[in-house]
């Protein structure tokens, strides 16, 4: 199964919740009027797109319908796919332009953070890149053990210390190791505890100082891993972490297990944080760079040539 087919399959629950209802509404109208737009807006809000974003989508639809002289309600299906693709575009490319580049990965426990790092490493290694994993979530011994398993599985190098070690010291050792071994990318697993933002901020600031000192001018991404099944709560987490950690992008996991995939739009539009990766399954290759056009086509079941 190609990745477009995987996304299409993975978005089935979201598609049934949002697009199925939209198509049903479009079929029930014989003309495009304000009542139609109001019903569309309500479906989008119920699909975790968020009120502000739903309103913006419908305003854009109104403008396109008027500009293109569309009169058939069913033509709105493809227009909507185009609007959503454009809304999600911009900033989704990962900046890994230096050798080494650094990716800091943060997120609350349970969202699939360590698994995401392992899959990301496997993805890079398949592209012929050399990867060093930094086990800087020293708050939990389980996180270090789990990262070791993913390092073994993916073929990445790993630098680790014991539970309770200084995360910044682990990052320092990882940078030294990456330089010595000629790694292309350093992926840093960090503790993502939201209950004490002051500690989290202090820890991340210390890690960032080490990176800036040891790798001046290196490309750096700060990615927040979110569980798509949490819907609007994912938007709230993004707000919190954007303030505390200066995130550059989102990794949205478990899209295949939820009807709340519309939250992608709310995060991008309301918080101006791009989605960089999405996860649509349990397999090692089910995490892939985010493609707005493919996402929109898969969501609206528009055929795509693989």
C-alpha positions in Angstrom: 0.0 0.0 0.0 1.4 3.4 -1.0 1.5 6.2 1.5 -1.3 8.1 -0.1 -3.5 5.0 0.3 -2.4 4.8 3.9 -3.3 8.4 4.6 -6.7 7.8 2.9 -7.3 4.8 5.0 -6.0 6.5 8.1 -8.3 9.4 7.7 -11.4 7.2 7.2 -12.9 8.1 10.6 -12.3 11.8 10.2 -13.6 11.6 6.6 -16.8 9.8 7.7 -17.4 12.4 10.4 -16.7 15.6 8.5 -16.8 14.9 4.7 -19.6 12.3 4.9 -21.8 14.8 6.6 -20.8 17.6 4.3 -21.6 15.5 1.2 -24.9 14.6 2.7 -25.7 18.3 3.2 -24.6 19.2 -0.3 -26.9 16.6 -1.8 -29.9 17.9 0.2 -29.6 21.5 -1.2 -30.6 22.4 -4.7 -29.0 25.8 -4.6 -26.1 27.5 -2.8 -27.4 29.9 -0.2 -26.6 31.1 3.3 -28.3 28.2 5.0 -25.9 25.8 3.2 -22.9 27.7 4.4 -24.2 27.8 8.0 -24.7 24.0 7.9 -21.2 23.5 6.5 -19.7 25.7 9.3 -21.5 23.7 12.0 -20.2 20.4 10.6 -16.7 21.8 10.5 -16.9 23.0 14.1 -18.3 19.6 15.3 -15.3 18.0 13.5 -12.8 19.7 15.7 -11.8 22.3 13.1 -12.5 25.1 15.6 -14.9 27.9 15.3 -12.5 30.6 14.0 -11.1 28.3 11.3 -14.5 27.0 10.3 -15.7 30.6 9.8 -12.6 31.4 7.7 -13.1 28.3 5.5 -16.7 29.2 4.8 -15.8 32.8 4.1 -13.2 31.6 1.6 -15.8 29.3 0.1 -18.3 32.1 -0.3 -15.7 34.2 -2.1 -14.8 31.3 -4.5 -18.4 30.4 -5.3 -19.0 34.0 -6.2 -15.8 34.5 -8.2 -16.2 31.2 -10.2 -20.0 31.5 -10.6 -20.6 28.1 -9.0 -24.3 27.2 -8.7 -24.3 23.4 -8.1 -23.9 22.6 -4.4 -22.0 19.4 -5.1 -19.2 21.4 -6.7 -18.4 22.7 -3.3 -16.8 19.3 -2.4 -13.7 19.9 -4.6 -13.6 23.7 -3.8 -13.4 22.8 -0.1 -10.5 20.3 -0.7 -8.6 23.1 -2.5 -9.3 25.7 0.3 -8.1 23.2 3.0 -5.0 22.3 1.1 -4.0 26.0 0.7 -4.8 26.7 4.4 -2.5 23.9 5.5 0.4 24.9 3.2 3.4 26.7 4.3 6.2 25.8 6.7 5.7 22.1 6.6 9.2 21.4 5.3 11.7 20.3 7.9 14.9 22.4 8.1 17.7 19.9 8.2 20.1 22.0 6.0 23.2 21.7 8.2 25.4 18.8 9.2 24.5 18.0 11.8 21.0 19.4 12.2 19.2 19.1 15.5 15.6 18.1 16.1 14.3 18.6 19.7 11.2 16.5 20.3 8.8 17.4 23.1 5.4 16.3 24.2 3.4 15.1 27.3 3.7 11.4 28.3 1.5 9.0 26.4 1.3 10.8 23.0 3.9 8.5 21.4 6.9 10.8 21.6 9.6 8.2 21.8 8.0 6.0 19.2 7.8 9.1 16.9 11.5 9.7 17.4 12.3 6.0 16.5 10.1 6.2 13.3 11.6 9.5 12.4 15.1 8.1 12.8 14.2 5.1 10.6 12.8 7.5 8.0 16.1 9.4 7.8 18.2 6.3 7.8 16.2 4.9 4.8 17.2 8.2 3.1 20.9 7.3 3.7 21.4 9.8 6.6 23.3 9.0 9.7 21.3 9.6 12.9 22.3 10.1 16.6 19.6 9.8 19.2 20.0 11.7 22.5 18.1 10.1 25.4 17.6 13.4 27.3 14.3 12.4 28.8 16.1 11.3 31.9 13.0 11.8 34.1 11.8 8.3 33.2 14.0 5.2 33.0 11.3 3.7 30.7 11.9 6.5 28.1 15.6 5.7 28.0 14.9 1.9 27.6 12.3 2.5 24.9 14.6 4.8 22.9 17.3 2.1 23.0 14.9 -0.4 21.5 14.1 2.1 18.7 17.8 2.8 18.1 18.4 -0.9 17.7 15.4 -1.3 15.4 16.2 1.7 13.2 20.0 1.4 13.1 20.5 4.8 14.8 23.3 5.6 17.2 22.2 6.4 20.8 23.8 8.4 23.6 22.4 7.9 27.0 23.1 8.2 30.7 21.2 6.9 33.7 17.8 8.0 35.1 18.0 11.4 36.8 21.1 12.5 34.8 21.3 16.1 33.6 19.5 16.3 30.2 21.9 19.0 29.0 24.9 16.8 29.7 23.3 14.0 27.6 22.8 16.6 24.8 26.4 17.7 25.1 27.7 14.1 24.9 25.4 13.5 21.9 26.7 16.4 20.0 30.3 15.3 20.7 29.5 11.8 19.5 27.6 13.1 16.4 30.6 15.2 15.4 33.0 12.4 15.9 30.9 9.9 13.9 29.8 12.4 11.2 26.1 12.2 12.0 23.7 14.2 9.7 20.9 14.6 12.3 20.7 14.6 16.1 17.2 13.8 17.5 16.8 14.8 21.1 14.2 13.1 23.3 13.2 15.6 26.0 10.9 15.3 29.1 7.6 17.0 28.3 6.1 17.7 31.7 3.4 20.4 31.4 2.6 20.4 35.1 5.7 22.4 35.9 6.3 24.8 33.0 9.1 26.7 34.9 11.2 23.5 35.1 10.4 22.6 31.5 11.4 26.0 30.3 14.6 26.0 32.3 15.6 22.5 31.1 14.9 23.5 27.4 16.8 26.8 27.7 19.8 24.9 29.1 19.7 22.4 26.3 19.3 25.2 23.7 22.3 27.0 25.2 24.5 23.8 24.8 23.3 23.4 21.2 24.0 27.0 20.3 27.4 26.9 21.9 28.5 23.6 20.5 26.8 23.8 17.1 26.6 27.6 16.2 24.5 28.2 13.2 23.1 24.6 13.1 19.6 24.1 11.7 17.3 23.4 14.6 13.7 22.2 14.8 11.6 22.0 18.0 8.7 19.6 17.3 5.8 19.0 19.6 4.2 15.5 19.4 0.4 15.5 19.7 -2.1 12.8 20.0 -4.8 13.5 17.4 -7.4 11.6 19.4 -7.5 14.5 21.9 -9.1 16.9 19.4 -9.3 20.4 20.7 -7.1 19.6 23.7 -4.3 19.3 21.2 -4.9 23.0 20.3 -4.6 23.9 24.0 -1.4 21.9 24.4 0.1 23.6 21.3 -0.7 27.0 22.9 1.0 26.0 26.2 4.1 24.6 24.5 4.4 27.4 21.9 4.7 29.8 24.9 7.0 27.6 26.9 9.2 26.1 24.3 9.1 28.1 21.0 8.0 25.1 18.9 8.6 25.2 15.2 6.2 22.5 14.2 3.9 19.6 15.1 4.0 15.9 14.7 0.4 14.6 14.8 0.2 10.9 15.8 -2.7 8.4 15.9 -4.7 10.1 13.1 -5.9 6.6 12.0 -7.6 6.1 15.4 -9.7 9.2 15.5 -12.5 11.2 13.9 -10.8 14.4 15.1 -8.3 14.9 12.3 -9.8 18.3 11.6 -7.7 19.6 14.5 -4.8 19.8 12.0 -6.6 22.9 10.6 -7.2 24.6 13.9 -3.5 24.2 14.9 -2.2 25.6 11.6 -4.8 28.4 11.2 -5.3 29.6 14.8 -1.8 29.2 16.2 0.2 29.5 13.0 2.2 26.3 13.8 2.8 24.0 10.8 2.3 20.3 10.8 5.6 18.6 9.9 4.8 14.9 10.2 1.7 12.8 10.6 1.3 9.2 11.9 -1.4 7.0 10.4 -0.6 3.6 11.8 1.6 1.4 14.0 4.2 0.3 11.4 7.7 1.8 11.4 7.0 3.5 8.0 3.6 4.9 9.0 5.1 8.3 10.1 5.7 10.5 7.1 6.4 14.2 6.3 3.2 16.1 6.0 2.0 16.9 2.5 -1.0 19.4 2.6 -2.2 18.6 -0.9 -2.2 14.8 -0.3 -3.8 15.3 3.1 -6.7 17.3 1.6 -7.1 14.8 -1.3 -7.1 11.9 1.2 -9.6 13.6 3.5 -12.0 14.3 0.6 -11.3 11.0 -1.1 -10.1 12.7 -4.2 -8.2 10.2 -6.4 -4.4 10.6 -6.4 -1.8 9.1 -8.8 0.7 7.2 -6.7 
